[in-house]
């Protein structure tokens, strides 16, 4: 479902999150985001945070989000990345059976 974004927060603690929605890292933004990225500059760690630029953009532009039900993978962690690859590989019609057989061989060789 399409909804207007009212705010964004960079990695809030679970008890402090203002909602149960998450940004999955796929964006279609207007060119105005570049002006905001320039304006905010680097943070204390030397990185420019896209989340901060989106929050600033919200002050001048409407931003929409697409809400969907489904599984979210944290590909920013090694385990999340591997989990996503295994689960997607097991669902892919071209490789699922061969990949499953490979995984069984790997597991069997570890026991």
Beta strands, then each sheet from edge to edge (+ up, - down):
strand 1: 2-4
strand 2: 64-66
sheet 1: 1+ 2-
end
